[in-house]
Amino acid sequence: MNSFKSMILGVFAATLLFSGCGNTGSAKVQGNAAKPLITPQAVSGSPKLIAFGDSLTAGFGLAEPESYPYLLQQKLKADGYSYEVVNAGVSGDTSLGGLERADWVLGQENAEIIILELGANDLLRGMPVDRMKSNLDRIIRKAKEKNIKVLLCGMLAPPTMGSGYQRDYVNAFPDLADEHNVAFLPFLLEGIATKRELNQADGIHPNAEGTRIMTENIYSAVKPLLVKQ
């Protein structure tokens, strides 16, 4: 990663850490937390692609048709794939929260692929990196035990957390991907972070246009895992 890109992404991560929307106790976040969006055109018996994450997956601040799982469903259909995309995103969720609901999420019939996007809220709460990494490790292991393919999405930490924390946090994701030999997307907000015109007023969550770009990032990373039925 070149120094200019590091600086830009560091600015984004600092914004993520200190933005008011990092307060997961807000009424708006809590109101959305227990109600993941429903994906469109679900077909019973189809292989499932599970979008498993936090507010970036749930579609915080967006209408349902603007969320990435919905958009991903449309792209898959247009390209001739029969996967049913399940939106298992919960705003404010941490890696521990994900681990606690992993058995239910991964136990769905015909689950074949999981897009694992968790860890940003661990950062917001200053959770130890080794704890986050252990939680994600256990989720990945549960998925692999069920022969579910995994795409792991990485995140960034600001230098204000301290160089050691920043290094450990950023490296936790590729280290897990290498250890488990799973697909890896280094930064799903590539091309979106720090661009005001692509983000909501909080500076963290992509707006509708930014989410379309995020969907493209995710689709490119998950496509090698797809199989036409």
C-alpha positions in Angstrom: 0.0 0.0 0.0 1.6 3.3 -1.0 1.9 6.2 1.5 -0.8 8.4 0.0 -3.3 5.6 0.1 -2.3 4.7 3.7 -2.9 8.4 4.6 -6.3 8.5 3.0 -7.5 5.2 4.5 -6.1 6.3 7.9 -8.2 9.4 7.7 -11.3 7.3 6.9 -10.6 5.0 9.8 -10.2 7.9 12.2 -13.5 9.3 11.0 -15.0 5.9 11.7 -13.7 5.8 15.2 -14.7 9.3 16.3 -18.0 9.8 14.4 -21.1 10.1 16.4 -22.5 7.1 14.5 -20.0 5.0 16.4 -22.4 5.3 19.3 -24.2 2.0 18.8 -26.6 3.0 21.7 -28.4 5.5 19.5 -32.1 4.9 19.0 -31.7 4.7 15.2 -29.1 2.0 15.4 -30.9 0.0 18.0 -34.1 0.3 16.1 -32.5 -1.4 13.2 -30.4 -3.9 15.1 -32.7 -6.8 15.6 -34.3 -6.5 12.1 -32.1 -7.4 9.2 -33.5 -6.5 5.9 -35.4 -9.1 3.8 -33.8 -9.8 0.5 -35.8 -9.8 -2.7 -37.1 -12.7 -4.8 -36.1 -15.4 -2.3 -36.6 -18.8 -3.9 -37.1 -21.8 -1.6 -34.6 -24.6 -2.2 -32.0 -22.4 -3.9 -28.4 -22.4 -2.7 -27.9 -19.5 -0.2 -25.3 -16.8 -0.2 -25.4 -15.3 3.3 -24.3 -11.7 3.8 -23.2 -11.8 7.5 -22.2 -8.5 9.0 -23.1 -5.3 10.7 -24.6 -2.0 9.5 -22.7 -2.0 6.3 -24.4 -5.3 5.4 -27.8 -4.5 7.0 -28.1 -1.3 4.9 -28.1 1.3 7.6 -29.8 4.5 6.4 -30.9 3.0 3.1 -34.1 1.7 1.6 -34.1 -2.0 1.2 -33.6 -1.9 -2.6 -30.4 0.2 -2.0 -28.7 -2.3 0.3 -25.8 -4.3 -0.9 -27.5 -7.8 -0.4 -30.4 -6.6 -2.5 -28.1 -5.3 -5.2 -26.0 -8.4 -5.1 -29.1 -10.5 -5.6 -29.9 -8.6 -8.7 -26.4 -8.9 -10.1 -26.4 -12.7 -9.5 -29.7 -13.1 -11.2 -28.6 -11.0 -14.2 -25.4 -13.1 -14.6 -27.4 -16.4 -14.5 -26.7 -17.5 -10.9 -29.5 -19.0 -8.9 -28.2 -18.1 -5.4 -30.6 -16.7 -2.8 -28.9 -13.8 -1.0 -29.8 -13.8 2.7 -29.3 -10.4 4.5 -27.9 -11.4 8.0 -26.7 -8.0 8.8 -27.4 -6.4 12.2 -26.4 -2.8 12.9 -24.1 -2.4 15.8 -23.0 -6.0 15.8 -19.6 -7.0 17.0 -17.6 -10.1 16.2 -18.9 -11.6 19.5 -22.4 -10.8 18.5 -21.8 -12.5 15.2 -20.3 -15.5 16.9 -23.3 -15.8 19.2 -25.7 -16.0 16.3 -23.4 -17.9 13.9 -25.0 -21.3 14.5 -28.4 -20.1 13.5 -27.1 -18.1 10.5 -24.9 -20.9 9.2 -27.5 -23.6 10.0 -29.9 -22.4 7.2 -30.7 -25.0 4.6 -28.6 -24.9 1.5 -26.1 -22.4 2.8 -23.2 -22.5 0.4 -21.3 -19.1 0.8 -20.9 -16.6 3.5 -19.6 -13.1 3.1 -18.2 -12.3 6.6 -18.1 -8.5 7.3 -17.6 -8.0 11.0 -15.0 -6.2 13.2 -15.7 -2.5 12.7 -17.7 -2.2 15.9 -15.0 -4.1 17.9 -12.7 -1.2 16.8 -15.3 1.4 17.8 -15.5 -0.1 21.3 -11.7 -0.6 21.6 -12.0 -4.4 22.0 -8.7 -6.3 22.1 -7.7 -7.4 18.7 -6.9 -11.0 19.8 -10.5 -11.3 21.1 -11.9 -10.1 17.8 -9.6 -12.4 15.9 -10.6 -15.4 18.0 -14.3 -14.7 17.4 -13.9 -14.4 13.6 -11.7 -17.5 13.7 -14.5 -19.5 15.4 -17.1 -18.2 12.9 -14.9 -19.2 10.0 -14.3 -22.6 11.5 -18.0 -23.2 12.0 -18.6 -22.3 8.3 -15.9 -24.6 7.1 -17.2 -27.4 9.3 -20.5 -27.1 7.3 -18.5 -26.9 4.0 -19.7 -23.3 3.5 -17.3 -21.2 1.4 -16.1 -17.9 3.1 -15.3 -14.5 1.8 -13.7 -12.5 4.6 -13.9 -8.7 4.4 -11.1 -6.7 6.1 -11.3 -3.3 7.8 -8.9 -0.5 8.9 -7.8 1.0 12.2 -6.7 4.6 12.7 -3.2 5.5 14.0 -4.8 7.2 16.9 -5.4 3.8 18.4 -1.7 3.4 18.7 0.7 1.8 16.2 0.6 -1.6 17.8 -3.2 -1.8 17.9 -3.4 -0.5 14.3 -0.9 -3.0 13.0 -2.5 -5.9 14.8 -6.0 -5.0 13.8 -5.3 -4.4 10.1 -3.2 -7.6 9.9 -5.8 -9.8 11.8 -8.0 -10.1 8.7 -5.4 -11.2 6.1 -3.8 -13.5 8.7 -7.1 -15.2 9.2 -7.7 -15.5 5.4 -4.3 -17.1 5.0 -4.6 -19.4 7.9 -8.0 -20.7 6.7 -7.3 -20.4 3.0 -10.5 -18.4 2.4 -11.3 -15.7 -0.1 -10.3 -12.2 1.1 -11.5 -8.7 0.3 -9.0 -6.3 2.0 -11.3 -3.3 2.2 -14.9 -3.4 1.0 -15.1 0.4 1.0 -12.3 0.8 -1.6 -13.2 3.8 -3.8 -15.8 5.0 -1.3 -14.1 6.0 1.9 -13.4 9.7 2.4 -15.5 10.6 -0.6 -18.3 12.9 0.7 -20.5 12.4 -2.4 -20.5 8.6 -1.8 -21.3 8.6 1.9 -24.2 9.5 4.2 -24.0 12.5 6.4 -22.2 10.5 9.1 -19.2 10.0 6.9 -19.1 6.3 7.6 -22.0 4.5 5.8 -22.2 4.6 2.0 -25.1 6.3 0.4 -27.0 4.6 -2.4 -24.3 5.4 -5.0 -21.5 4.4 -2.6 -23.3 1.1 -1.9 -23.5 0.3 -5.6 -19.7 0.6 -5.7 -19.4 -1.5 -2.5 -21.5 -4.1 -4.2 -19.2 -4.2 -7.2 -16.2 -4.6 -4.8 -17.9 -7.5 -3.1 -19.1 -9.1 -6.3 -15.6 -9.1 -7.8 -14.3 -10.8 -4.7 -17.0 -13.4 -4.3 -17.4 -14.3 -8.0 -14.6 -16.9 -7.9 -16.6 -18.8 -5.3 -19.8 -18.9 -7.4 -21.0 -22.0 -9.3 -23.8 -22.0 -11.8 -26.4 -24.6 -10.9 
